Amino acid sequence: MATLEISIAAFLTVALPWTIVAWIDPISLRKYEMRYLKAKKEGLTAADIAQQERER
């Protein structure tokens, strides 16, 4: 049973901080998001992306 608890604790140690960062969505890390990388490749601006998100 200790193995299960250790594995859950290890998973949460890694998953929780990244989940919190994704939930907060800091502007400084948005350049690493896949949708922004795709938009940059297509030549879209931040205003175009914001418009697309409002339309959803």
FIPA-142682 format. One record per residue: residue number from 0; x, y, z of N, C-alpha, C in turn. Coordinates in steps of 0.05 Angstrom, whole numbers, plus 5000, padded with zeros to 4 digits. Atoms other than C-alpha are relative to their C-alpha. Layout:
PT_NUM_X_Y_Z_X_Y_Z_X_Y_Z
...
This chain:
PT_0_5016_4976_5000_5000_5000_5000_5017_5025_5000
PT_1_4982_4976_4999_5059_5047_5012_5009_5007_4972
PT_2_4991_4994_5027_5079_5040_4939_4979_5018_4986
PT_3_5022_4985_5012_5011_5067_4917_5001_5029_5010
PT_4_4999_4973_4988_5017_5126_4965_5024_5016_4990
PT_5_4976_4987_5010_5088_5141_4942_4996_5009_4971
PT_6_5004_4994_5029_5068_5139_4868_4979_5023_4997
PT_7_5020_4978_5001_5007_5185_4880_5014_5026_5009
PT_8_4986_4976_4991_5050_5234_4919_5020_5010_4979
PT_9_4981_4992_5021_5103_5234_4864_4985_5013_4977
PT_10_5016_4989_5022_5050_5246_4811_4990_5028_5007
PT_11_5011_4974_4992_5018_5303_4849_5022_5021_5004
PT_12_4978_4981_4998_5086_5334_4863_5007_5013_4973
PT_13_4994_4989_5027_5096_5342_4788_4975_5013_4988
PT_14_5024_4991_5015_5024_5351_4764_4988_5025_5012
PT_15_5013_4977_4988_4998_5402_4814_5012_5027_4993
PT_16_4989_4974_5007_5047_5458_4801_4994_5008_4971
PT_17_5006_4994_5028_5037_5452_4725_4970_5006_4996
PT_18_5028_4995_5002_4962_5450_4734_4994_5028_5010
PT_19_5004_4973_4989_4964_5513_4776_5010_5021_4980
PT_20_4990_4981_5020_5008_5548_4725_4982_5002_4976
PT_21_5019_5000_5023_4960_5528_4669_4975_5015_5007
PT_22_5025_4987_4992_4901_5553_4709_5004_5030_5003
PT_23_4994_4972_4998_4934_5620_4724_5004_5013_4973
PT_24_4995_4991_5028_4955_5627_4651_5016_5026_4999
PT_25_4985_4976_5000_5011_5678_4660_5008_5009_4972
PT_26_4995_4989_5027_5023_5724_4600_5029_4993_4991
PT_27_4972_5005_5007_5098_5712_4603_5005_4972_4989
PT_28_4997_5027_5009_5088_5638_4589_4983_4993_4976
PT_29_5018_5006_5023_5037_5644_4533_5014_4995_4974
PT_30_4985_5005_5025_5091_5644_4480_5006_4970_4996
PT_31_4994_5028_5001_5100_5570_4496_4975_4983_4995
PT_32_5024_5015_5004_5027_5551_4486_4998_4992_4970
PT_33_5002_5010_5027_5012_5509_4424_4983_5018_4983
PT_34_5018_4983_5017_4955_5554_4400_5014_5026_4992
PT_35_4986_4975_5007_5001_5615_4402_5022_4994_4980
PT_36_4979_5008_5019_5057_5578_4366_4987_4996_4972
PT_37_5014_5004_5025_5007_5557_4312_4991_5026_4988
PT_38_5009_4974_5009_4979_5628_4307_5024_5016_4989
PT_39_4977_4986_5009_5049_5656_4301_5009_4990_4972
PT_40_4992_5012_5026_5064_5608_4244_4981_5009_4978
PT_41_5019_4991_5020_5000_5630_4209_5000_5030_4997
PT_42_4997_4971_5003_5018_5704_4219_4978_5015_5014
PT_43_5021_4987_4986_4961_5720_4267_5012_5017_5023
PT_44_4991_4983_4978_4968_5775_4319_4986_4992_5026
PT_45_5013_5005_4975_4949_5774_4392_4971_5008_4999
PT_46_5028_4991_5002_4886_5813_4375_4983_4980_4984
PT_47_5015_5021_5015_4866_5760_4324_4994_4976_5018
PT_48_5004_5023_4982_4875_5705_4376_4979_5007_5021
PT_49_5020_4991_4980_4835_5745_4428_4972_5000_4987
PT_50_5026_5000_5014_4779_5754_4377_4990_4972_4996
PT_51_5008_5028_5004_4778_5680_4362_4990_4988_5026
PT_52_5008_5010_4974_4774_5664_4436_4973_5011_5009
PT_53_5026_4988_4993_4716_5712_4446_4977_4988_4983
PT_54_5020_5012_5017_4679_5679_4388_4992_4972_5009
PT_55_5006_5027_4991_4682_5611_4421_4978_4999_5020
